[in-house]
């Protein structure tokens, strides 16, 4: 499968979102989801001639409304009227079956939020909408014949549910791509390699047999998001068997990670036989990541990409987490080059 130039989608207004801090276990700490993340990746991609960086078109509101409760967009647009210097942190989280929230009232934002680390600001709507647009555009590029496209989504998306934001995520970018594929009558598989379980992605497709969701992540008994990501969570209703969680203990290195990928994940993907793989490309499994506790090296991301690429299935890579800004660009390039090389090395093998 020949790939001459790898399309990359990013919009500069994604950099306007600048949360300064978050609350974690009662402590106010510097917010790790900074502009340096995207800037580091952009710099690394710009220095490599195989990448073609371009801005996306706007994501259709219909596409957001099909996947997310329209009140989320209303809430983010309400936040756009906040003073430029203001940051709003939800602090009241009501029992959802006992509240009738007004998304036009910023003080009621806690109804739509599940943690204290994901603030709202005047820039939230623009950044989140353009982040979703990058994923949507990358999905269109692959649907149009590109074997591989990358969405540099910032803020990330895999913790966002249909009607909830959190985990630094406002819209679920990977889910937007997969839902469009499913709506066209095709199978989509989401493979989430972020250190943290994508609870939002799981919740969105938990009853949907058209989308296979696979996640390798830190054990939720010890790591965020704590309430989801357990191995026994396999789906509901018609979706039973289409949700696969593989939690690993802290310290898992590249060898352990690749063993799981090769012994479990690749076989399940072949059996499902998706038309497209959506890769939730979190890079916080890196050994020096301040929020992750795995021990992967940069070369391991290349190996992960190679193994997935060798399935011969078109891939939409969507950026999720990754907070070691010094190495984030190197790790992103390694993963994307691995995907590209893998796709070029083997044709698709169908399973009866």
DADATA-V838068 format. One record per residue. N is the residue number from 0. RES is the residue in one small letter. SS is DSSP state (@ for helix, = for strand, . for the rest). NEAR is the number of other C-alpha atoms within 8 Angstrom. D_LAST is the distance of its C-alpha to the last C-alpha in Angstrom with 2 decimals. Layout:
N;RES;SS;NEAR;D_LAST
N;RES;SS;NEAR;D_LAST
This chain:
0;x;.;9;22.22
1;x;.;5;25.98
2;x;.;10;27.86
3;x;.;5;31.58
4;x;.;7;32.88
5;x;=;11;31.28
6;x;=;13;32.52
7;x;=;13;34.16
8;x;=;15;35.58
9;x;.;15;38.68
10;x;.;11;41.83
11;x;@;6;45.15
12;x;@;9;46.01
13;x;@;14;43.43
14;x;@;10;46.09
15;x;@;8;48.68
16;x;.;12;47.18
17;x;.;7;49.17
18;x;.;10;49.19
19;x;.;6;51.87
20;x;=;10;51.18
21;x;=;13;49.23
22;x;=;10;50.19
23;x;=;9;48.42
24;x;.;4;49.69
25;x;.;5;53.04
26;x;=;6;53.48
27;x;=;8;53.71
28;x;=;8;51.83
29;x;=;7;51.14
30;x;.;10;48.02
31;x;.;6;45.28
32;x;.;9;43.45
33;x;.;9;45.86
34;x;@;9;45.89
35;x;@;7;45.87
36;x;@;12;42.14
37;x;@;11;41.27
38;x;@;8;44.20
39;x;@;12;43.08
40;x;@;13;39.58
41;x;@;9;41.10
42;x;@;9;43.52
43;x;@;11;40.86
44;x;@;12;38.66
45;x;@;9;41.76
46;x;.;6;42.63
47;x;.;7;39.33
48;x;.;7;39.04
49;x;.;7;35.25
50;x;=;11;35.60
51;x;=;9;36.87
52;x;=;10;38.41
53;x;=;9;39.08
54;x;.;8;40.02
55;x;.;11;37.75
56;x;.;7;38.87
57;x;.;7;39.71
58;x;.;12;36.93
59;x;.;6;37.43
60;x;@;6;39.03
61;x;@;6;36.75
62;x;@;9;33.75
63;x;@;11;35.56
64;x;@;9;36.70
65;x;@;7;33.27
66;x;@;10;32.11
67;x;.;11;35.44
68;x;.;10;38.43
69;x;@;8;40.91
70;x;@;8;43.58
71;x;@;12;42.13
72;x;@;9;42.85
73;x;@;10;46.24
74;x;@;13;47.03
75;x;@;11;46.21
76;x;@;9;48.33
77;x;@;12;51.07
78;x;@;13;51.00
79;x;.;11;51.56
80;x;.;7;55.14
81;x;.;10;55.87
82;x;.;6;58.42
83;x;.;6;56.99
84;x;.;4;58.25
85;x;.;8;56.81
86;x;=;10;53.70
87;x;=;7;52.81
88;x;.;9;51.19
89;x;.;12;50.22
90;x;.;6;52.12
91;x;.;7;51.91
92;x;.;9;48.58
93;x;.;8;49.18
94;x;.;7;47.30
95;x;@;6;45.06
96;x;@;4;45.58
97;x;@;6;49.33
98;x;.;8;49.69
99;x;.;4;49.78
100;x;.;6;49.51
101;x;.;6;50.91
102;x;.;12;48.90
103;x;.;7;52.06
104;x;.;9;53.80
105;x;@;9;52.76
106;x;@;6;54.25
107;x;@;11;51.53
108;x;@;11;48.69
109;x;@;12;47.99
110;x;@;13;46.30
111;x;@;9;43.49
112;x;=;11;43.33
113;x;.;9;42.20
114;x;.;7;43.98
115;x;.;12;47.20
116;x;.;13;45.78
117;x;.;12;44.69
118;x;.;12;47.82
119;x;=;11;48.54
120;x;=;13;50.75
121;x;.;13;51.82
122;x;.;10;49.11
123;x;@;12;46.17
124;x;@;12;45.18
125;x;@;9;45.22
126;x;@;15;43.35
127;x;@;13;40.62
128;x;@;11;40.22
129;x;@;15;40.01
130;x;@;17;37.55
131;x;@;14;35.28
132;x;@;12;35.98
133;x;@;17;34.71
134;x;@;18;31.30
135;x;@;12;31.23
136;x;@;13;32.24
137;x;@;15;29.69
138;x;@;11;26.98
139;x;@;8;28.52
140;x;@;11;28.63
141;x;@;14;24.90
142;x;@;7;24.30
143;x;.;6;26.71
144;x;.;6;24.80
145;x;.;10;25.85
146;x;.;11;23.08
147;x;=;14;25.09
148;x;=;15;28.06
149;x;=;15;30.18
150;x;=;15;32.23
151;x;.;13;35.25
152;x;.;15;35.61
153;x;.;12;38.87
154;x;.;14;39.45
155;x;.;15;35.99
156;x;.;14;33.98
157;x;.;15;31.48
158;x;.;15;34.09
159;x;.;17;35.05
160;x;.;14;34.04
161;x;.;10;34.42
162;x;.;10;38.10
163;x;.;12;38.97
164;x;=;15;39.68
165;x;=;14;40.20
166;x;.;10;39.16
167;x;.;13;40.62
168;x;=;14;38.08
169;x;.;12;39.06
170;x;.;13;36.05
171;x;.;16;32.43
172;x;@;15;31.48
173;x;@;15;27.81
174;x;@;11;27.37
175;x;@;14;29.08
176;x;@;12;26.43
177;x;@;13;23.45
178;x;@;10;25.22
179;x;@;8;25.77
180;x;@;12;22.12
181;x;@;12;21.24
182;x;@;7;24.17
183;x;.;6;22.70
184;x;.;6;19.69
185;x;.;10;17.31
186;x;.;13;15.71
187;x;=;15;17.81
188;x;=;14;17.73
189;x;=;14;21.18
190;x;=;11;21.72
191;x;=;14;25.35
192;x;.;13;27.01
193;x;.;18;30.53
194;x;.;15;32.57
195;x;.;10;33.27
196;x;.;16;30.76
197;x;.;12;30.03
198;x;@;13;31.34
199;x;@;12;31.66
200;x;@;15;28.06
201;x;@;10;26.98
202;x;@;9;29.52
203;x;@;10;28.57
204;x;@;11;24.89
205;x;.;13;25.25
206;x;.;11;24.52
207;x;.;9;22.10
208;x;.;10;18.34
209;x;.;8;17.94
210;x;=;14;18.99
211;x;=;13;17.71
212;x;=;14;20.84
213;x;=;13;20.95
214;x;=;15;24.42
215;x;=;13;25.96
216;x;=;14;29.67
217;x;=;16;32.97
218;x;.;12;33.51
219;x;.;14;34.85
220;x;.;5;37.40
221;x;.;7;39.16
222;x;.;9;38.10
223;x;.;8;37.95
224;x;.;11;36.82
225;x;.;9;37.50
226;x;.;6;36.43
227;x;.;9;32.68
228;x;.;17;29.93
229;x;.;10;29.76
230;x;.;9;26.68
231;x;.;5;27.09
232;x;.;10;26.69
233;x;.;13;23.11
234;x;.;12;23.66
235;x;.;8;25.44
236;x;@;6;24.85
237;x;@;8;21.62
238;x;@;14;21.09
239;x;.;12;20.96
240;x;.;7;18.27
241;x;.;13;18.12
242;x;=;14;21.09
243;x;=;12;21.01
244;x;=;14;24.41
245;x;=;11;25.12
246;x;=;13;28.92
247;x;=;9;30.61
248;x;.;7;34.26
249;x;.;8;36.81
250;x;.;7;37.07
251;x;.;12;33.39
252;x;=;10;33.35
253;x;@;10;30.90
254;x;@;6;29.67
255;x;@;8;28.98
256;x;@;9;27.29
257;x;@;10;24.98
258;x;@;8;24.10
259;x;@;9;22.88
260;x;@;10;21.04
261;x;@;10;19.23
262;x;@;8;18.74
263;x;@;8;17.80
264;x;@;10;17.42
265;x;@;12;15.13
266;x;@;9;12.45
267;x;@;8;12.87
268;x;@;10;12.73
269;x;@;12;9.46
270;x;@;8;8.00
271;x;@;7;10.20
272;x;.;9;9.48
273;x;.;12;13.15
274;x;.;9;15.10
275;x;=;12;17.88
276;x;=;13;18.89
277;x;=;15;22.43
278;x;=;13;24.08
279;x;=;15;27.09
280;x;=;12;28.93
281;x;.;13;31.62
282;x;.;15;33.52
283;x;.;13;35.63
284;x;.;15;33.79
285;x;=;14;36.16
286;x;.;10;38.66
287;x;.;7;41.73
288;x;.;12;40.55
289;x;.;7;43.26
290;x;.;6;40.95
291;x;.;13;38.05
292;x;.;13;38.22
293;x;.;13;35.46
294;x;=;12;36.39
295;x;=;12;34.06
296;x;.;10;35.60
297;x;@;10;35.21
298;x;@;7;33.13
299;x;@;9;30.62
300;x;@;14;29.87
301;x;@;14;29.17
302;x;@;11;26.76
303;x;@;13;24.94
304;x;@;16;24.70
305;x;@;14;23.51
306;x;@;13;20.62
307;x;@;10;19.46
308;x;@;16;20.14
309;x;.;15;18.08
310;x;.;14;14.87
311;x;.;12;16.01
312;x;.;13;16.04
313;x;=;11;19.48
314;x;=;13;21.65
315;x;=;15;24.70
316;x;=;12;26.82
317;x;=;15;29.38
318;x;=;13;32.33
319;x;.;15;33.09
320;x;.;11;35.53
321;x;.;14;37.14
322;x;.;13;40.89
323;x;.;11;42.04
324;x;@;10;43.43
325;x;@;6;44.67
326;x;@;7;41.19
327;x;@;14;39.07
328;x;@;14;39.16
329;x;@;10;38.23
330;x;@;11;35.30
331;x;@;11;34.02
332;x;@;11;34.33
333;x;@;13;32.59
334;x;@;13;29.55
335;x;@;11;29.38
336;x;@;10;29.96
337;x;@;16;27.23
338;x;@;17;24.75
339;x;@;13;26.11
340;x;@;10;25.99
341;x;@;16;22.45
342;x;@;17;21.27
343;x;@;12;23.34
344;x;@;8;21.99
345;x;.;10;18.30
346;x;.;10;15.97
347;x;.;8;12.83
348;x;.;7;9.77
349;x;.;6;6.52
350;x;.;6;3.80
351;x;.;3;0.00
